[in-house]
Amino acid sequence: MKKHIGKDIEKVVRERKISIKDFADLICTTRSNVYYIFKQSSINYDRLKLISNVLNHDFCNETQDISTNKKFLVLIEVHENQLEKVREKFNVKFVMSEI
């Protein structure tokens, strides 16, 4: 079943007893936009990362579409001495290829 990220965010905000106004201020938006976020089944990754940091809750790892178990191929260029750091931070697997 696909998760509804907006409802998940709302649940955490309410559990933490954070007012909508305070939460809006923390993520640099308006109260009305917070309610809009709560209604969304998907969200921009950068905004989700900000919300995760503000609420100290890792929504990013909870957003995998379990119903289809999709995997994505993402191509990024990483300097060799940064590989381990990136692997640890983002919990990713690497397939090496020279460009």
C-alpha positions, -999 to +999 in steps of 0.1 A: +000+000+000+013+034-009+020+058+020+003+092+022+032+114+031+011+144+040-009+124+065+023+110+080+037+145+084+005+158+100+005+128+124+040+136+136+033+174+139+002+167+160+020+140+181+047+165+189+021+191+198+036+217+174+012+244+164+005+248+127+018+284+129+051+273+146+055+244+121+049+268+092+075+292+106+100+263+110+097+253+074+095+289+061+060+287+047+024+298+056-002+281+077-024+275+046+005+259+028+010+235+058-026+223+054-019+219+017+011+198+025-010+176+048-033+168+019-005+158-005+002+121-012+037+131-026+061+159-019+092+175-033+123+158-019+140+190-007+109+200+012+106+165+027+142+166+038+136+200+055+105+187+072+124+156+083+152+177+098+127+201+115+107+172+130+137+150+136+119+122+118+132+104+088+103+106+063+127+101+034+133+065+041+096+058+047+085+069+012+093+038-008+063+027-028+057-007-011+029-017-035+051-017-066+085-020-049+100+003-076+137+007-079+153+037-095+185+043-113+201+076-104+233+087-121+256+110-100+292+119-103+311+114-070+348+119-065+365+087-055+375+099-020+338+108-013+323+075-021+322+061+015+308+093+029+280+093+003+273+056+008+269+060+046+249+092+044+224+080+018+225+043+024+230+035-013+247+009-034+272+018-061+279+003-094+313+017-106+318+030-141+344+052-155+332+082-175 
